[in-house]
Amino acid sequence: STLYKAWLQDERKPEGDPFDTYRRLLGRIVVKGEQHARVLSTAVAELINGLQAMLGIQPEVLNELPQEGSCLVLRTAAEPVSGLAHEVPRWDTGRDAFALRWVSADGTERMELDGTSASGVLYGVFRLLFGISRGWEPVRLVTEEQPANQLRMINQWDDADGSIERGYAGASIFYREGEIVRDLQRVRDYARLLASVGINAISINNVNVHERETRWVTEEYLPEVARVAEVFRDYGIALFLSINFAAPLSLGDLDTSDPLDEGVRQWWAEAATRIYRHIPDFGGFVVKADSEHRPGPFAYGRDHADGANMLAEAMAPFGGLVIWRCFVYNCMQDWRDRSTDRARAAYDHFKPLDGRFHDNVLLQIKNGPMDFQVREPVSPLFGAMQQTNQMIEFQITQEYTGQQRHLCYLVPQWKQVLDFNTHAADAGAEVKHVVDGSLFGMKYSGVAAVSNIGDDESWTGHPLAQANLYGYGRLTWDPELSAERIAEEWADLTFGDHPEVTHPIREMLMASWSIYENYTAPLGVGWMVVPHYHYGPDVDGYEYSRWGTYHFADRDGMGVDRTIAKGTGYTSQYFSPNKEMYDSLEKCPDELLLFFHHVPYSYRLHSGKTVIQHIYDTHFAGAEAAEELMHTWAAPALRDRVDPRRHAAVANRLAEQAEHAKHWRDVVNTYFYRKSGVPDERGRTIY
Ligand code: BDP
């Protein structure tokens, strides 16, 4: 169905140009490359299927360049093609790059797709198919590209019982009733979607590893995991597992999981050997340790470097990686003194360990210091650890951003994070250059994100949430792409090239993050959601609990004082001038004011409004704009061009969003009206 195909719609194209040009050009495909590389076979198969479906042609596959006539040449780096002048592109990083060229001379037309690897060819094939799908002329497809980031990763938070932690699109496509599913067709279709936007790594189980998934590294389950690895291998995607740090203990093999214990080290060395016997190209481990009740090295008086390095030694002989998450804070604390500010925790834990990690360890750092809120500052760990491999972690699944019931296109948020200048160096110190490895010359680096898919027909529950998965891949490939451009590509590929449809969709996507922010928690303060579920308004839901998440609203004012002089001192974790900017009430950007400062309701923002009036205005505006989204979608020019099922699926979500946005508006406005006693300047109804 169109819902299922997402951005890989392969609708038959009409007669006429540019499609006839492609029919002429692509009737013959010359393939040169590692003949047995499965990824290359995948590329050829994808190409042939795509061309058959969209152009109705049956391309012939050749080994050599034909004497005359048009063709497409696919090749990987090492393969010379006689009679072909063009040089294969050479990039210095050895990443999976590709070049697409269109050659028209002496009456022959030819397209050439060169990859530095089979994966490069696969990415080029998808780009070619995207171009055809969008009806672009061949000359517009000419490009040379290499991914900016080395690891472009997806984290599944799927559990063996088939549920997905923070999943909003149905059940797991990987597991059912404690087992890996027999039929991996859906997993294969997922691999295809991911590869089409350049993803090259995936961890297939939740970072919270329970009893069952602890067994994925045992002889009993590895053949099963290997089946999944095989599917992803075909698409150039390396498989990783989240592991339980206490596995030797939990599985009953040892009576400790102390990382400095010889037996424990031996246990993991054997586990690694076993894993690589089943999966020779296994990517490595993802580890959540000493975080939210997960076991870790702390139990034995060891630190994160001891824990990570022990695993790294086990993986090193096989070239495996250890991705150690920095989402570490004390979730059993109340705010007793300034040192217990949760925002400080990751930096306080990890910064002192800089330089102690082995070179096959990467730290995976959430984009912000708290937890995927609609608005947070950038984590101060980026730039702070100059001798440690790092990657950033985003959340595609909309845990705090409307749970795929609300529209929230997250690419603009991610872009802001990647473009943030850490000032860790005089130049090139943006987060994107920390995570692409260029700033500090890291051996391994990249981007990871928590997936938003499940077994829903549309993959993502909300059909428009597919844009976040697509956008994540594209942005990770090239952080210089604009959020608008990504929205445009996605809308064209997903809905066909009808401006009456794609233009309003682009606008809806681009407006959606700010709409959601407007009717939810104001000015960077975060939370205010129903505890545990994280959906729907509950202003005090997390206010009197032990999770370190507060707004400190009283009758006079609100916000969290994180300044150096009077507050928690969190601002000191940034480099100058970010430190001074956030520390100063005057210089702090409005959108993060309450993250950094506690102010009276009458405090005037740079916008000229008081904090309390800002809260009222944004909540009325947000709810109104949410209703507007619904009307935009219902407009006949759009409605008549989208197939009814997809149209209805989106319309239902938007109706629900409009209703819930009003609820948010009323709960938040009422709360602050009652706390502050300050009426709305514009006299609107607040209950
Ligand atoms: C929080 C989620 C929780 C995750 C945790 C994590 O609420 O389900 O386990 O992050 O990232 O956002 O480890």
Residues whose N, C-alpha, C, O or C-beta is under 5 A from the ligand:
A	BS01	BDP	E165 V207 F327 D371
